[in-house]
Amino acid sequence: MFKEIPIKVKKKMNKWRINLNSKDYNSIIISIKNEDIYSLDYYESLFNLYFFHSFDLFKSKISIKEIIEMLSDLLDNKQIQIEKENKTKEKLYLKIQNNPNIILTLNKKISKININKEINILEDFNPFKKKKKYQFNLALINSINAHSNWIRFITSFPSGNIISVSYDKTIKIYDIHFNIIQLISKAHNDYILYIDIKDENNFISCSWDKSIKIWIKIKNIFILNQVIENAHNGYIYKVLYYLNENIISCSNDGTVKIWEENINNNKYQLIISLQHSDTIRSILILNNKNILISSGSEGTKFWNMNNFECIFYIKNAYCCNNNALKKIDDDKIIVGGRNDGTIKIISILEKNIIKSIENTFLCCAICIIENKKLILIGGECKDIIIYRSDNFEFIQIIKDIHNDWVFGITRLNNDSIITYGCDKIIKVWIL
């Protein structure tokens, strides 16, 4: 009956349903039932159409004529409408225009005939207690105490083998059952933040030590092949392969750098540096559009990969973590971050934000489940929140996934995901 989108929920309002109990339809007994419709900071971003409310009045008898008179000004202005009634005329539904002033006015009018003073139409609540129409369960199938410090990123090789990096400066490679195949101790001199896999035999890593390292597999063991020392003047948050051999990196020095391997000496050299005015925490390549996206404390920029010119810039779309910038489909991306927790949906075609989700915590991790049309959000809490990826409606919250912040959610296949973060534990789930 209504769309439920959690934009920083503040208050609870009764869902107003008028029950007509009298057979002659000249008078009604109204009983109020609390069915949790959400009153939010920003009504205009909650609904695009009308939505339904129901309301409660215990043991109050009132004629329909009186109700119509009471609401006459709202009805005349078509701010509310009598939506429908059933064949037995036992129920009547009001359709209320999406306007907070109308809702407040209606509240005042209803309160005048509300003889039960214990009813509180606006009261504090936990928005996630209510059961949703769509329910998903995460069944834990494996849990591994993987590192001695925070786990920052996990991904998988084409074979299904898994690789993790951590603040403990190690890189670990596992088989599909999470038996350790290889431990690379002291892989960097400082926290390791990200890796990108080229194929079964090659990957790259980046670190707070300002270096990018290129790893190659020889005789089933990964060894260090190259190092780009002092690749940036600050921490390197993310690295990606581009055009097979080239590397793109971003840093808190406010730059995105593109590195090309010199065919003469097999050493990487800088070919261009793209500028932000503040920290860049994540980058994303849209190969189908030949676009590079960089996002951080300053906002989100879109670059043409042919000439590396900025196509457009979204100032208020911030990113706080390298796992919080993801592609939804060929046109839309999602950016999560900054201290207010706001998540932005951006359309490449429209070059603008098409949706803002007022998340209740700082978003550090985003995972897109394409075949189920889901977006999974984790971050500055122990939980995961699930949204739909087609209309961005809130579905549910799954509590206590971890014991601390969730830094990442990685999809392994159609059935399983990996979660990880500050509690140093890798968990494998079936969704």
C-alpha positions as CSV (number, residue, x, y, z in Angstrom):
1,M,0.0,0.0,0.0
2,F,2.9,2.4,0.5
3,K,6.5,2.7,-0.3
4,E,8.8,2.6,2.6
5,I,12.2,4.3,2.1
6,P,14.3,4.9,5.3
7,I,15.6,8.4,4.9
8,K,16.9,9.1,8.4
9,V,13.7,8.1,10.2
10,K,12.8,10.4,13.1
11,K,9.2,9.7,14.1
12,K,6.4,7.1,13.9
13,M,2.9,8.0,12.6
14,N,-0.2,5.9,12.9
15,K,-1.3,4.4,9.6
16,W,-4.8,5.7,9.4
17,R,-7.5,3.3,8.3
18,I,-11.1,4.3,8.8
19,N,-13.3,1.2,9.5
20,L,-17.0,1.7,8.9
21,N,-18.8,-0.6,11.2
22,S,-22.4,0.7,11.0
23,K,-24.6,-1.0,8.4
24,D,-26.4,2.2,7.4
25,Y,-23.2,3.9,6.5
26,N,-24.4,7.1,8.2
27,S,-22.2,6.7,11.2
28,I,-19.0,4.8,11.9
29,I,-17.1,3.5,14.8
30,I,-13.4,4.3,14.3
31,S,-10.8,2.1,15.9
32,I,-7.1,3.1,15.6
33,K,-4.5,0.5,15.0
34,N,-0.8,1.3,15.0
35,E,0.8,0.2,11.7
36,D,4.0,2.2,11.6
37,I,4.2,4.6,8.7
38,Y,7.4,6.6,8.9
39,S,7.6,10.4,9.3
40,L,11.0,11.5,7.9
41,D,13.1,14.6,7.7
42,Y,12.6,14.9,4.0
43,Y,9.2,14.0,2.8
44,E,9.9,15.2,-0.7
45,S,12.4,12.5,-1.2
46,L,10.2,9.8,0.3
47,F,7.4,9.5,-2.1
48,N,6.7,10.6,-5.6
49,L,3.0,9.8,-5.5
50,Y,0.2,9.7,-3.0
51,F,0.4,7.4,-0.1
52,F,-1.9,5.8,2.4
53,H,-2.3,6.4,6.1
54,S,-4.8,4.8,8.5
55,F,-5.8,6.2,11.9
56,D,-7.1,5.3,15.3
57,L,-9.9,6.5,17.5
58,F,-11.0,4.1,20.3
59,K,-14.7,3.8,21.1
60,S,-15.6,7.0,19.3
61,K,-18.8,7.2,17.3
62,I,-18.9,9.9,14.6
63,S,-20.9,10.4,11.5
64,I,-19.5,10.4,8.0
65,K,-21.0,13.8,7.5
66,E,-19.0,15.1,10.5
67,I,-15.8,13.6,9.1
68,I,-16.4,15.1,5.7
69,E,-17.1,18.4,7.3
70,M,-14.0,18.2,9.4
71,L,-11.9,17.4,6.3
72,S,-13.8,19.6,3.9
73,D,-11.0,22.1,3.3
74,L,-8.5,19.3,2.5
75,L,-11.0,17.5,0.3
76,D,-11.9,20.7,-1.6
77,N,-8.3,21.3,-2.4
78,K,-7.8,17.7,-3.3
79,Q,-5.1,17.4,-0.7
80,I,-6.8,14.3,0.5
81,Q,-9.1,12.1,-1.5
82,I,-11.6,9.3,-0.6
83,E,-9.8,6.5,-2.4
84,K,-12.1,3.6,-2.2
85,E,-14.7,1.6,-0.2
86,N,-15.4,-2.0,-0.2
87,K,-18.7,-3.5,-1.4
88,T,-20.1,-3.9,2.1
89,K,-19.2,-0.3,2.9
90,E,-17.3,-1.4,6.0
91,K,-14.1,0.3,5.0
92,L,-13.1,3.6,3.6
93,Y,-9.6,4.6,2.5
94,L,-8.2,8.1,2.4
95,K,-5.5,9.1,-0.1
96,I,-3.3,11.8,1.3
97,Q,-1.1,14.0,-0.8
98,N,2.6,13.9,-0.2
99,N,3.0,17.1,1.8
100,P,4.2,17.3,5.5
101,N,1.9,20.3,6.1
102,I,-1.1,18.4,5.0
103,I,-0.2,15.5,7.2
104,L,0.3,17.7,10.2
105,T,-3.0,19.5,9.6
106,L,-4.8,16.1,9.3
107,N,-3.1,15.0,12.6
108,K,-4.6,18.1,14.3
109,K,-8.0,17.5,12.9
110,I,-8.0,13.8,13.9
111,S,-6.7,14.6,17.4
112,K,-9.8,16.7,18.0
113,I,-12.0,13.6,17.8
114,N,-9.5,11.3,19.5
115,I,-11.0,10.7,23.0
116,N,-8.3,8.2,23.9
117,K,-5.5,10.4,25.2
118,E,-3.0,7.5,25.4
119,I,-2.7,7.5,21.7
120,N,0.5,9.2,20.6
121,I,0.4,9.8,16.8
122,L,4.0,11.0,16.8
123,E,6.4,8.9,19.0
124,D,10.0,7.8,18.9
125,F,10.7,4.4,17.6
126,N,13.2,2.0,16.0
127,P,12.4,2.0,12.3
128,F,13.8,-1.5,11.7
129,K,11.6,-3.5,14.1
130,K,8.8,-3.7,11.6
131,K,8.7,-6.7,9.4
132,K,9.1,-6.0,5.7
133,K,7.4,-7.4,2.7
134,Y,10.6,-8.9,1.4
135,Q,12.7,-10.9,3.8
136,F,16.2,-12.3,3.3
137,N,18.3,-14.4,5.6
138,L,22.0,-14.7,5.8
139,A,23.0,-18.3,6.8
140,L,26.6,-18.4,8.2
141,I,28.5,-21.3,6.6
142,N,32.1,-20.4,7.6
143,S,33.9,-18.1,10.0
144,I,37.7,-17.6,10.0
145,N,39.9,-15.7,12.4
146,A,41.9,-14.5,9.5
147,H,44.2,-11.7,10.5
148,S,45.7,-10.0,13.6
149,N,44.5,-6.6,12.6
150,W,41.6,-5.1,10.6
151,I,40.8,-6.7,7.3
152,R,40.6,-4.1,4.6
153,F,39.8,-6.0,1.4
154,I,39.0,-9.5,0.1
155,T,38.5,-10.7,-3.5
156,S,38.8,-13.9,-5.5
157,F,40.8,-15.3,-8.4
158,P,39.1,-16.8,-11.5
159,S,39.8,-20.3,-10.0
160,G,37.8,-19.4,-6.9
161,N,40.8,-19.1,-4.6
162,I,40.5,-16.1,-2.3
163,I,42.9,-13.4,-1.3
164,S,42.7,-11.0,1.8
165,V,44.8,-8.0,2.9
166,S,45.0,-6.4,6.3
167,Y,46.4,-3.7,8.5
168,D,48.7,-6.5,9.8
169,K,50.7,-5.9,6.6
170,T,50.2,-9.5,5.4
171,I,48.5,-11.0,2.3
172,K,46.8,-14.3,2.6
173,I,45.7,-16.6,-0.2
174,Y,43.1,-19.4,0.5
175,D,41.4,-22.2,-1.4
176,I,37.7,-22.2,-1.7
177,H,37.4,-23.9,1.7
178,F,39.6,-21.2,3.3
179,N,42.6,-23.4,3.8
180,I,45.6,-21.2,3.6
181,I,47.6,-21.7,0.4
182,Q,50.1,-18.9,0.9
183,L,51.0,-16.4,3.5
184,I,53.0,-13.3,2.4
185,S,54.4,-11.8,5.6
186,K,55.4,-8.1,5.6
187,A,54.1,-7.7,2.1
188,H,54.2,-4.0,2.7
189,N,55.8,-1.8,5.4
190,D,52.5,-0.4,6.5
191,Y,48.7,-1.1,6.4
192,I,47.6,-2.8,3.1
193,L,44.4,-1.3,1.8
194,Y,43.5,-2.9,-1.5
195,I,44.5,-5.4,-4.2
196,D,43.3,-5.9,-7.8
197,I,43.6,-9.2,-9.7
198,K,44.6,-9.3,-13.3
199,D,44.3,-13.0,-13.8
200,E,45.2,-16.3,-12.0
201,N,48.9,-15.4,-12.0
202,N,49.0,-11.6,-11.4
203,F,47.8,-9.1,-8.9
204,I,48.7,-5.7,-7.5
205,S,48.5,-4.2,-4.0
206,C,48.7,-0.7,-2.4
207,S,49.5,0.5,1.1
208,W,49.9,3.3,3.5
209,D,53.6,3.0,2.8
210,K,52.9,4.9,-0.5
211,S,54.0,2.1,-2.7
212,I,52.3,-0.1,-5.3
213,K,53.6,-3.6,-5.6
214,I,53.2,-6.0,-8.6
215,W,53.0,-9.7,-7.8
216,I,53.5,-12.7,-10.1
217,K,53.0,-16.4,-9.6
218,I,55.9,-18.7,-10.3
219,K,55.7,-22.4,-9.6
220,N,52.4,-21.9,-7.7
221,I,53.8,-19.2,-5.4
222,F,53.3,-15.5,-5.7
223,I,56.5,-13.5,-5.5
224,L,57.2,-9.7,-5.7
225,N,57.9,-8.7,-9.3
226,Q,58.0,-4.9,-9.2
227,V,57.6,-2.0,-6.8
228,I,56.6,1.5,-7.6
229,E,58.2,3.3,-4.6
230,N,56.6,6.6,-3.4
231,A,53.9,6.3,-6.1
232,H,52.0,9.0,-4.2
233,N,52.8,11.6,-1.5
234,G,50.2,10.0,0.8
235,Y,48.4,6.8,1.6
236,I,47.3,4.9,-1.5
237,Y,43.7,3.8,-1.0
238,K,43.0,1.9,-4.2
239,V,44.7,0.4,-7.3
240,L,43.2,-1.0,-10.5
241,Y,44.4,-2.6,-13.6
242,Y,43.5,-0.8,-16.8
243,L,43.9,-1.9,-20.4
244,N,45.5,-5.2,-19.2
245,E,48.9,-3.8,-18.0
246,N,48.3,-0.2,-17.0
247,I,47.6,0.7,-13.4
248,I,45.4,3.4,-11.9
249,S,45.9,4.5,-8.3
250,C,44.3,7.1,-5.9
251,S,45.6,8.6,-2.7
252,N,44.9,11.1,0.1
253,D,47.4,13.4,-1.7
254,G,44.4,14.3,-3.9
255,T,45.6,12.7,-7.1
256,V,44.6,9.9,-9.4
257,K,47.6,8.5,-11.2
258,I,47.8,6.4,-14.4
259,W,50.9,4.2,-14.7
260,E,52.1,2.6,-17.9
261,E,54.7,-0.2,-18.2
262,N,57.7,0.7,-20.2
263,I,58.3,-2.0,-22.8
264,N,62.0,-1.2,-22.8
265,N,62.8,-1.8,-19.2
266,N,59.5,-3.3,-17.9
267,K,59.3,-0.5,-15.3
268,Y,56.1,1.5,-14.6
269,Q,56.2,5.1,-15.4
270,L,53.7,7.9,-14.7
271,I,51.8,9.1,-17.7
272,I,49.2,11.4,-16.2
273,S,48.1,12.7,-12.8
274,L,44.4,13.8,-12.3
275,Q,43.7,16.3,-9.5
276,H,41.2,16.6,-6.7
277,S,41.6,19.2,-3.9
278,D,41.3,16.6,-1.1
279,T,41.6,12.9,-0.3
280,I,40.5,10.4,-3.0
281,R,39.4,7.1,-1.4
282,S,38.0,5.2,-4.4
283,I,38.1,4.8,-8.1
284,L,35.9,3.0,-10.6
285,I,36.3,2.2,-14.3
286,L,33.3,2.0,-16.5
287,N,34.8,0.2,-19.6
288,N,31.6,0.3,-21.6
289,K,31.5,4.1,-21.4
290,N,35.3,4.6,-21.2
291,I,34.9,6.6,-18.1
292,L,37.0,6.8,-14.9
293,I,35.3,7.8,-11.7
294,S,37.2,9.2,-8.7
295,S,35.5,9.9,-5.4
296,G,36.5,11.1,-1.9
297,S,36.3,14.0,0.5
298,E,35.8,16.6,-2.2
299,G,33.1,14.8,-4.2
300,T,32.9,12.6,-7.3
301,K,34.5,13.4,-10.6
302,F,33.9,11.7,-14.0
303,W,36.8,11.5,-16.4
304,N,37.0,10.8,-20.2
305,M,39.6,8.0,-20.5
306,N,40.5,9.1,-24.0
307,N,41.8,12.5,-23.1
308,F,41.5,12.4,-19.2
309,E,39.4,15.5,-19.2
310,C,36.8,15.9,-16.5
311,I,33.3,15.3,-18.0
312,F,31.4,16.4,-14.9
313,Y,31.7,16.8,-11.2
314,I,29.2,16.0,-8.4
315,K,30.3,18.1,-5.4
316,N,28.1,16.6,-2.7
317,A,28.6,12.9,-3.5
318,Y,31.3,11.9,-1.0
319,C,33.1,8.6,-0.5
320,C,34.7,7.5,2.8
321,N,36.1,4.1,1.9
322,N,37.5,2.3,-1.1
323,N,34.7,-0.3,-0.9
324,A,32.0,2.4,-1.0
325,L,31.9,3.2,-4.8
326,K,30.2,0.7,-7.0
327,K,28.5,0.3,-10.3
328,I,24.7,-0.5,-10.2
329,D,24.1,-0.9,-14.0
330,D,25.3,0.7,-17.2
331,D,24.0,4.1,-16.3
332,K,24.0,4.3,-12.5
333,I,26.6,4.2,-9.7
334,I,26.3,4.3,-6.0
335,V,28.6,6.4,-3.7
336,G,28.5,6.0,0.1
337,G,30.2,8.0,2.7
338,R,31.0,11.0,4.8
339,N,30.1,11.4,8.4
340,D,26.4,12.0,7.8
341,G,26.1,8.5,6.3
342,T,24.4,9.8,3.1
343,I,24.4,7.4,0.1
344,K,24.0,8.9,-3.4
345,I,22.8,7.3,-6.6
346,I,24.2,9.0,-9.6
347,S,23.0,8.7,-13.2
348,I,25.8,9.0,-15.8
349,L,23.2,10.0,-18.5
350,E,21.6,12.7,-16.4
351,K,25.0,13.8,-14.9
352,N,23.3,14.3,-11.5
353,I,22.2,12.7,-8.3
354,I,18.9,10.9,-8.8
355,K,18.5,9.5,-5.3
356,S,19.8,10.2,-1.8
357,I,19.4,7.6,0.9
358,E,19.9,9.0,4.4
359,N,21.6,6.0,5.9
360,T,21.8,5.8,9.7
361,F,25.6,5.1,9.9
362,L,28.8,5.8,8.0
363,C,28.8,3.6,4.8
364,C,32.1,1.8,4.3
365,A,31.0,-1.2,2.2
366,I,28.6,-1.6,-0.7
367,C,27.9,-4.9,-2.6
368,I,25.6,-5.2,-5.6
369,I,23.8,-8.5,-6.1
370,E,22.7,-8.2,-9.7
371,N,20.5,-11.3,-10.1
372,K,18.5,-10.5,-7.0
373,K,18.4,-6.8,-7.6
374,L,19.9,-6.0,-4.2
375,I,22.2,-3.5,-2.6
376,L,23.9,-4.6,0.6
377,I,25.3,-1.8,2.8
378,G,27.7,-2.1,5.7
379,G,29.9,0.2,7.7
380,E,30.1,2.0,11.1
381,C,28.0,-0.7,12.8
382,K,27.7,-4.4,13.2
383,D,24.8,-4.8,10.7
384,I,24.0,-5.0,7.1
385,I,21.1,-3.1,5.5
386,I,19.5,-4.3,2.3
387,Y,17.9,-2.1,-0.4
388,R,16.5,-2.9,-3.8
389,S,18.7,-1.8,-6.7
390,D,15.9,-1.1,-9.1
391,N,13.9,1.4,-7.0
392,F,16.2,1.8,-4.0
393,E,13.5,1.0,-1.5
394,F,14.6,-0.2,2.0
395,I,14.0,-3.9,2.5
396,Q,15.4,-4.9,5.9
397,I,18.3,-4.8,8.3
398,I,20.2,-7.9,9.3
399,K,21.6,-7.4,12.8
400,D,24.9,-8.3,14.4
401,I,26.7,-9.6,11.3
402,H,30.0,-8.8,12.9
403,N,31.3,-7.6,16.3
404,D,32.6,-4.3,14.9
405,W,32.6,-2.1,11.8
406,V,32.0,-3.9,8.4
407,F,34.7,-2.7,6.0
408,G,33.7,-4.9,3.0
409,I,31.1,-7.2,1.5
410,T,32.3,-9.3,-1.4
411,R,30.2,-11.5,-3.6
412,L,31.7,-14.9,-4.3
413,N,29.0,-16.4,-6.6
414,N,25.3,-16.3,-7.0
415,D,24.7,-17.9,-3.6
416,S,27.4,-16.7,-1.2
417,I,29.0,-13.5,0.1
418,I,32.0,-12.7,2.3
419,T,31.9,-10.0,5.0
420,Y,34.9,-8.7,6.9
421,G,36.1,-5.7,8.9
422,C,37.4,-4.5,12.2
423,D,36.8,-7.7,14.2
424,K,39.5,-9.4,12.0
425,I,37.1,-12.2,11.1
426,I,36.1,-13.4,7.6
427,K,32.5,-14.7,7.5
428,V,31.0,-16.6,4.5
429,W,27.2,-16.4,4.1
430,I,24.5,-17.9,1.9
431,L,21.9,-15.2,1.0
